[in-house]
């Protein structure tokens, strides 16, 4: 579920930098 590229991009765009960092961690964990 977290591997959806569109979802990751959307989260990265909408959330602040701190949350974006968390999203990046999830993305890294996914890949």
mmCIF entry with sequence, helices, sheets and N, C-alpha, C, O atoms, coordinates in Angstrom:
data_MODEL
# 
_entry.id   MODEL 
# 
_entity.id                         1 
_entity.type                       polymer 
_entity.pdbx_number_of_molecules   1 
# 
_entity_poly.entity_id                      1 
_entity_poly.type                           'polypeptide(L)' 
_entity_poly.nstd_linkage                   no 
_entity_poly.nstd_monomer                   no 
_entity_poly.pdbx_seq_one_letter_code       
;(UNK)(UNK)(UNK)(UNK)(UNK)(UNK)(UNK)(UNK)(UNK)(UNK)(UNK)(UNK)(UNK)(UNK)(UNK)(UNK)
(UNK)(UNK)(UNK)(UNK)(UNK)(UNK)(UNK)(UNK)(UNK)(UNK)(UNK)(UNK)(UNK)(UNK)(UNK)
;
_entity_poly.pdbx_seq_one_letter_code_can   XXXXXXXXXXXXXXXXXXXXXXXXXXXXXXX 
_entity_poly.pdbx_strand_id                 A 
# 
loop_
_entity_poly_seq.entity_id 
_entity_poly_seq.num 
_entity_poly_seq.mon_id 
_entity_poly_seq.hetero 
1 1  UNK n 
1 2  UNK n 
1 3  UNK n 
1 4  UNK n 
1 5  UNK n 
1 6  UNK n 
1 7  UNK n 
1 8  UNK n 
1 9  UNK n 
1 10 UNK n 
1 11 UNK n 
1 12 UNK n 
1 13 UNK n 
1 14 UNK n 
1 15 UNK n 
1 16 UNK n 
1 17 UNK n 
1 18 UNK n 
1 19 UNK n 
1 20 UNK n 
1 21 UNK n 
1 22 UNK n 
1 23 UNK n 
1 24 UNK n 
1 25 UNK n 
1 26 UNK n 
1 27 UNK n 
1 28 UNK n 
1 29 UNK n 
1 30 UNK n 
1 31 UNK n 
# 
_struct_asym.id          A 
_struct_asym.entity_id   1 
# 
loop_
_struct_conf.conf_type_id 
_struct_conf.id 
_struct_conf.pdbx_PDB_helix_id 
_struct_conf.beg_label_comp_id 
_struct_conf.beg_label_asym_id 
_struct_conf.beg_label_seq_id 
_struct_conf.pdbx_beg_PDB_ins_code 
_struct_conf.end_label_comp_id 
_struct_conf.end_label_asym_id 
_struct_conf.end_label_seq_id 
_struct_conf.pdbx_end_PDB_ins_code 
_struct_conf.beg_auth_comp_id 
_struct_conf.beg_auth_asym_id 
_struct_conf.beg_auth_seq_id 
_struct_conf.end_auth_comp_id 
_struct_conf.end_auth_asym_id 
_struct_conf.end_auth_seq_id 
_struct_conf.pdbx_PDB_helix_class 
_struct_conf.details 
_struct_conf.pdbx_PDB_helix_length 
HELX_P HELX_P1 AA1 UNK A 5  ? UNK A 14 ? UNK A 5  UNK A 14 1 ? 10 
HELX_P HELX_P2 AA2 UNK A 17 ? UNK A 30 ? UNK A 17 UNK A 30 1 ? 14 
# 
_struct_conf_type.id          HELX_P 
_struct_conf_type.criteria    ? 
_struct_conf_type.reference   ? 
# 
loop_
_atom_site.group_PDB 
_atom_site.id 
_atom_site.type_symbol 
_atom_site.label_atom_id 
_atom_site.label_alt_id 
_atom_site.label_comp_id 
_atom_site.label_asym_id 
_atom_site.label_entity_id 
_atom_site.label_seq_id 
_atom_site.pdbx_PDB_ins_code 
_atom_site.Cartn_x 
_atom_site.Cartn_y 
_atom_site.Cartn_z 
_atom_site.occupancy 
_atom_site.B_iso_or_equiv 
_atom_site.pdbx_formal_charge 
_atom_site.auth_seq_id 
_atom_site.auth_comp_id 
_atom_site.auth_asym_id 
_atom_site.auth_atom_id 
_atom_site.pdbx_PDB_model_num 
ATOM 1   N N  . UNK A 1 1  ? 0.826  -1.205 0.000  1.00 0.00 ? 1  UNK A N  1 
ATOM 2   C CA . UNK A 1 1  ? 0.000  0.000  0.000  1.00 0.00 ? 1  UNK A CA 1 
ATOM 3   C C  . UNK A 1 1  ? 0.863  1.260  0.000  1.00 0.00 ? 1  UNK A C  1 
ATOM 4   O O  . UNK A 1 1  ? 0.578  2.217  -0.720 1.00 0.00 ? 1  UNK A O  1 
ATOM 5   N N  . UNK A 1 2  ? 1.915  1.252  0.808  1.00 0.00 ? 2  UNK A N  1 
ATOM 6   C CA . UNK A 1 2  ? 2.785  2.429  0.885  1.00 0.00 ? 2  UNK A CA 1 
ATOM 7   C C  . UNK A 1 2  ? 3.669  2.560  -0.360 1.00 0.00 ? 2  UNK A C  1 
ATOM 8   O O  . UNK A 1 2  ? 4.306  3.589  -0.584 1.00 0.00 ? 2  UNK A O  1 
ATOM 9   N N  . UNK A 1 3  ? 3.688  1.514  -1.144 1.00 0.00 ? 3  UNK A N  1 
ATOM 10  C CA . UNK A 1 3  ? 4.546  1.525  -2.328 1.00 0.00 ? 3  UNK A CA 1 
ATOM 11  C C  . UNK A 1 3  ? 3.945  2.285  -3.506 1.00 0.00 ? 3  UNK A C  1 
ATOM 12  O O  . UNK A 1 3  ? 4.577  2.411  -4.555 1.00 0.00 ? 3  UNK A O  1 
ATOM 13  N N  . UNK A 1 4  ? 2.734  2.789  -3.336 1.00 0.00 ? 4  UNK A N  1 
ATOM 14  C CA . UNK A 1 4  ? 2.100  3.545  -4.412 1.00 0.00 ? 4  UNK A CA 1 
ATOM 15  C C  . UNK A 1 4  ? 2.834  4.871  -4.621 1.00 0.00 ? 4  UNK A C  1 
ATOM 16  O O  . UNK A 1 4  ? 2.852  5.720  -3.730 1.00 0.00 ? 4  UNK A O  1 
ATOM 17  N N  . UNK A 1 5  ? 3.434  5.045  -5.790 1.00 0.00 ? 5  UNK A N  1 
ATOM 18  C CA . UNK A 1 5  ? 4.223  6.240  -6.088 1.00 0.00 ? 5  UNK A CA 1 
ATOM 19  C C  . UNK A 1 5  ? 3.380  7.505  -5.986 1.00 0.00 ? 5  UNK A C  1 
ATOM 20  O O  . UNK A 1 5  ? 3.816  8.508  -5.421 1.00 0.00 ? 5  UNK A O  1 
ATOM 21  N N  . UNK A 1 6  ? 2.178  7.451  -6.532 1.00 0.00 ? 6  UNK A N  1 
ATOM 22  C CA . UNK A 1 6  ? 1.290  8.615  -6.503 1.00 0.00 ? 6  UNK A CA 1 
ATOM 23  C C  . UNK A 1 6  ? 0.972  9.025  -5.070 1.00 0.00 ? 6  UNK A C  1 
ATOM 24  O O  . UNK A 1 6  ? 0.930  10.211 -4.742 1.00 0.00 ? 6  UNK A O  1 
ATOM 25  N N  . UNK A 1 7  ? 0.752  8.029  -4.231 1.00 0.00 ? 7  UNK A N  1 
ATOM 26  C CA . UNK A 1 7  ? 0.455  8.290  -2.818 1.00 0.00 ? 7  UNK A CA 1 
ATOM 27  C C  . UNK A 1 7  ? 1.631  8.968  -2.137 1.00 0.00 ? 7  UNK A C  1 
ATOM 28  O O  . UNK A 1 7  ? 1.455  9.941  -1.404 1.00 0.00 ? 7  UNK A O  1 
ATOM 29  N N  . UNK A 1 8  ? 2.820  8.459  -2.377 1.00 0.00 ? 8  UNK A N  1 
ATOM 30  C CA . UNK A 1 8  ? 4.034  9.019  -1.778 1.00 0.00 ? 8  UNK A CA 1 
ATOM 31  C C  . UNK A 1 8  ? 4.239  10.462 -2.210 1.00 0.00 ? 8  UNK A C  1 
ATOM 32  O O  . UNK A 1 8  ? 4.546  11.322 -1.384 1.00 0.00 ? 8  UNK A O  1 
ATOM 33  N N  . UNK A 1 9  ? 4.068  10.732 -3.508 1.00 0.00 ? 9  UNK A N  1 
ATOM 34  C CA . UNK A 1 9  ? 4.235  12.084 -4.038 1.00 0.00 ? 9  UNK A CA 1 
ATOM 35  C C  . UNK A 1 9  ? 3.204  13.026 -3.431 1.00 0.00 ? 9  UNK A C  1 
ATOM 36  O O  . UNK A 1 9  ? 3.529  14.152 -3.053 1.00 0.00 ? 9  UNK A O  1 
ATOM 37  N N  . UNK A 1 10 ? 1.963  12.564 -3.339 1.00 0.00 ? 10 UNK A N  1 
ATOM 38  C CA . UNK A 1 10 ? 0.887  13.375 -2.794 1.00 0.00 ? 10 UNK A CA 1 
ATOM 39  C C  . UNK A 1 10 ? 1.165  13.726 -1.336 1.00 0.00 ? 10 UNK A C  1 
ATOM 40  O O  . UNK A 1 10 ? 0.973  14.869 -0.919 1.00 0.00 ? 10 UNK A O  1 
ATOM 41  N N  . UNK A 1 11 ? 1.616  12.748 -0.567 1.00 0.00 ? 11 UNK A N  1 
ATOM 42  C CA . UNK A 1 11 ? 1.952  12.980 0.836  1.00 0.00 ? 11 UNK A CA 1 
ATOM 43  C C  . UNK A 1 11 ? 3.111  13.966 0.947  1.00 0.00 ? 11 UNK A C  1 
ATOM 44  O O  . UNK A 1 11 ? 3.090  14.872 1.780  1.00 0.00 ? 11 UNK A O  1 
ATOM 45  N N  . UNK A 1 12 ? 4.118  13.779 0.102  1.00 0.00 ? 12 UNK A N  1 
ATOM 46  C CA . UNK A 1 12 ? 5.302  14.636 0.126  1.00 0.00 ? 12 UNK A CA 1 
ATOM 47  C C  . UNK A 1 12 ? 4.948  16.084 -0.195 1.00 0.00 ? 12 UNK A C  1 
ATOM 48  O O  . UNK A 1 12 ? 5.531  17.011 0.367  1.00 0.00 ? 12 UNK A O  1 
ATOM 49  N N  . UNK A 1 13 ? 3.999  16.272 -1.092 1.00 0.00 ? 13 UNK A N  1 
ATOM 50  C CA . UNK A 1 13 ? 3.591  17.621 -1.497 1.00 0.00 ? 13 UNK A CA 1 
ATOM 51  C C  . UNK A 1 13 ? 2.718  18.276 -0.432 1.00 0.00 ? 13 UNK A C  1 
ATOM 52  O O  . UNK A 1 13 ? 2.913  19.446 -0.103 1.00 0.00 ? 13 UNK A O  1 
ATOM 53  N N  . UNK A 1 14 ? 1.758  17.530 0.106  1.00 0.00 ? 14 UNK A N  1 
ATOM 54  C CA . UNK A 1 14 ? 0.782  18.113 1.022  1.00 0.00 ? 14 UNK A CA 1 
ATOM 55  C C  . UNK A 1 14 ? 1.305  18.345 2.428  1.00 0.00 ? 14 UNK A C  1 
ATOM 56  O O  . UNK A 1 14 ? 0.954  19.343 3.057  1.00 0.00 ? 14 UNK A O  1 
ATOM 57  N N  . UNK A 1 15 ? 2.135  17.449 2.930  1.00 0.00 ? 15 UNK A N  1 
ATOM 58  C CA . UNK A 1 15 ? 2.579  17.552 4.321  1.00 0.00 ? 15 UNK A CA 1 
ATOM 59  C C  . UNK A 1 15 ? 3.833  18.411 4.468  1.00 0.00 ? 15 UNK A C  1 
ATOM 60  O O  . UNK A 1 15 ? 4.611  18.550 3.524  1.00 0.00 ? 15 UNK A O  1 
ATOM 61  N N  . UNK A 1 16 ? 4.027  18.988 5.660  1.00 0.00 ? 16 UNK A N  1 
ATOM 62  C CA . UNK A 1 16 ? 5.220  19.794 5.949  1.00 0.00 ? 16 UNK A CA 1 
ATOM 63  C C  . UNK A 1 16 ? 6.506  18.969 5.871  1.00 0.00 ? 16 UNK A C  1 
ATOM 64  O O  . UNK A 1 16 ? 6.467  17.748 5.723  1.00 0.00 ? 16 UNK A O  1 
ATOM 65  N N  . UNK A 1 17 ? 7.630  19.651 5.972  1.00 0.00 ? 17 UNK A N  1 
ATOM 66  C CA . UNK A 1 17 ? 8.939  19.004 5.801  1.00 0.00 ? 17 UNK A CA 1 
ATOM 67  C C  . UNK A 1 17 ? 9.153  17.857 6.782  1.00 0.00 ? 17 UNK A C  1 
ATOM 68  O O  . UNK A 1 17 ? 9.672  16.806 6.405  1.00 0.00 ? 17 UNK A O  1 
ATOM 69  N N  . UNK A 1 18 ? 8.762  18.049 8.028  1.00 0.00 ? 18 UNK A N  1 
ATOM 70  C CA . UNK A 1 18 ? 8.939  17.008 9.046  1.00 0.00 ? 18 UNK A CA 1 
ATOM 71  C C  . UNK A 1 18 ? 8.205  15.734 8.680  1.00 0.00 ? 18 UNK A C  1 
ATOM 72  O O  . UNK A 1 18 ? 8.745  14.634 8.800  1.00 0.00 ? 18 UNK A O  1 
ATOM 73  N N  . UNK A 1 19 ? 6.959  15.893 8.228  1.00 0.00 ? 19 UNK A N  1 
ATOM 74  C CA . UNK A 1 19 ? 6.175  14.732 7.827  1.00 0.00 ? 19 UNK A CA 1 
ATOM 75  C C  . UNK A 1 19 ? 6.689  14.158 6.510  1.00 0.00 ? 19 UNK A C  1 
ATOM 76  O O  . UNK A 1 19 ? 6.599  12.954 6.267  1.00 0.00 ? 19 UNK A O  1 
ATOM 77  N N  . UNK A 1 20 ? 7.223  15.026 5.671  1.00 0.00 ? 20 UNK A N  1 
ATOM 78  C CA . UNK A 1 20 ? 7.792  14.585 4.402  1.00 0.00 ? 20 UNK A CA 1 
ATOM 79  C C  . UNK A 1 20 ? 8.991  13.674 4.667  1.00 0.00 ? 20 UNK A C  1 
ATOM 80  O O  . UNK A 1 20 ? 9.211  12.702 3.944  1.00 0.00 ? 20 UNK A O  1 
ATOM 81  N N  . UNK A 1 21 ? 9.754  13.991 5.696  1.00 0.00 ? 21 UNK A N  1 
ATOM 82  C CA . UNK A 1 21 ? 10.901 13.165 6.081  1.00 0.00 ? 21 UNK A CA 1 
ATOM 83  C C  . UNK A 1 21 ? 10.417 11.773 6.492  1.00 0.00 ? 21 UNK A C  1 
ATOM 84  O O  . UNK A 1 21 ? 11.040 10.765 6.156  1.00 0.00 ? 21 UNK A O  1 
ATOM 85  N N  . UNK A 1 22 ? 9.304  11.729 7.220  1.00 0.00 ? 22 UNK A N  1 
ATOM 86  C CA . UNK A 1 22 ? 8.728  10.450 7.620  1.00 0.00 ? 22 UNK A CA 1 
ATOM 87  C C  . UNK A 1 22 ? 8.269  9.670  6.396  1.00 0.00 ? 22 UNK A C  1 
ATOM 88  O O  . UNK A 1 22 ? 8.438  8.453  6.320  1.00 0.00 ? 22 UNK A O  1 
ATOM 89  N N  . UNK A 1 23 ? 7.688  10.387 5.440  1.00 0.00 ? 23 UNK A N  1 
ATOM 90  C CA . UNK A 1 23 ? 7.246  9.759  4.197  1.00 0.00 ? 23 UNK A CA 1 
ATOM 91  C C  . UNK A 1 23 ? 8.436  9.206  3.428  1.00 0.00 ? 23 UNK A C  1 
ATOM 92  O O  . UNK A 1 23 ? 8.352  8.134  2.828  1.00 0.00 ? 23 UNK A O  1 
ATOM 93  N N  . UNK A 1 24 ? 9.538  9.936  3.447  1.00 0.00 ? 24 UNK A N  1 
ATOM 94  C CA . UNK A 1 24 ? 10.763 9.483  2.785  1.00 0.00 ? 24 UNK A CA 1 
ATOM 95  C C  . UNK A 1 24 ? 11.277 8.208  3.437  1.00 0.00 ? 24 UNK A C  1 
ATOM 96  O O  . UNK A 1 24 ? 11.755 7.304  2.752  1.00 0.00 ? 24 UNK A O  1 
ATOM 97  N N  . UNK A 1 25 ? 11.179 8.137  4.768  1.00 0.00 ? 25 UNK A N  1 
ATOM 98  C CA . UNK A 1 25 ? 11.593 6.938  5.498  1.00 0.00 ? 25 UNK A CA 1 
ATOM 99  C C  . UNK A 1 25 ? 10.734 5.748  5.100  1.00 0.00 ? 25 UNK A C  1 
ATOM 100 O O  . UNK A 1 25 ? 11.237 4.642  4.903  1.00 0.00 ? 25 UNK A O  1 
ATOM 101 N N  . UNK A 1 26 ? 9.426  5.989  4.984  1.00 0.00 ? 26 UNK A N  1 
ATOM 102 C CA . UNK A 1 26 ? 8.499  4.928  4.568  1.00 0.00 ? 26 UNK A CA 1 
ATOM 103 C C  . UNK A 1 26 ? 8.815  4.487  3.142  1.00 0.00 ? 26 UNK A C  1 
ATOM 104 O O  . UNK A 1 26 ? 8.814  3.296  2.834  1.00 0.00 ? 26 UNK A O  1 
ATOM 105 N N  . UNK A 1 27 ? 9.085  5.464  2.277  1.00 0.00 ? 27 UNK A N  1 
ATOM 106 C CA . UNK A 1 27 ? 9.413  5.176  0.890  1.00 0.00 ? 27 UNK A CA 1 
ATOM 107 C C  . UNK A 1 27 ? 10.701 4.346  0.813  1.00 0.00 ? 27 UNK A C  1 
ATOM 108 O O  . UNK A 1 27 ? 10.783 3.386  0.047  1.00 0.00 ? 27 UNK A O  1 
ATOM 109 N N  . UNK A 1 28 ? 11.698 4.724  1.612  1.00 0.00 ? 28 UNK A N  1 
ATOM 110 C CA . UNK A 1 28 ? 12.964 3.988  1.647  1.00 0.00 ? 28 UNK A CA 1 
ATOM 111 C C  . UNK A 1 28 ? 12.744 2.577  2.164  1.00 0.00 ? 28 UNK A C  1 
ATOM 112 O O  . UNK A 1 28 ? 13.332 1.619  1.663  1.00 0.00 ? 28 UNK A O  1 
ATOM 113 N N  . UNK A 1 29 ? 11.888 2.460  3.175  1.00 0.00 ? 29 UNK A N  1 
ATOM 114 C CA . UNK A 1 29 ? 11.576 1.157  3.750  1.00 0.00 ? 29 UNK A CA 1 
ATOM 115 C C  . UNK A 1 29 ? 10.848 0.286  2.735  1.00 0.00 ? 29 UNK A C  1 
ATOM 116 O O  . UNK A 1 29 ? 11.012 -0.934 2.706  1.00 0.00 ? 29 UNK A O  1 
ATOM 117 N N  . UNK A 1 30 ? 10.032 0.948  1.894  1.00 0.00 ? 30 UNK A N  1 
ATOM 118 C CA . UNK A 1 30 ? 9.282  0.227  0.879  1.00 0.00 ? 30 UNK A CA 1 
ATOM 119 C C  . UNK A 1 30 ? 10.196 -0.319 -0.208 1.00 0.00 ? 30 UNK A C  1 
ATOM 120 O O  . UNK A 1 30 ? 10.091 -1.484 -0.592 1.00 0.00 ? 30 UNK A O  1 
ATOM 121 N N  . UNK A 1 31 ? 11.083 0.520  -0.696 1.00 0.00 ? 31 UNK A N  1 
ATOM 122 C CA . UNK A 1 31 ? 12.005 0.102  -1.728 1.00 0.00 ? 31 UNK A CA 1 
ATOM 123 C C  . UNK A 1 31 ? 13.207 -0.603 -1.125 1.00 0.00 ? 31 UNK A C  1 
ATOM 124 O O  . UNK A 1 31 ? 14.102 -1.031 -1.854 1.00 0.00 ? 31 UNK A O  1 
# 
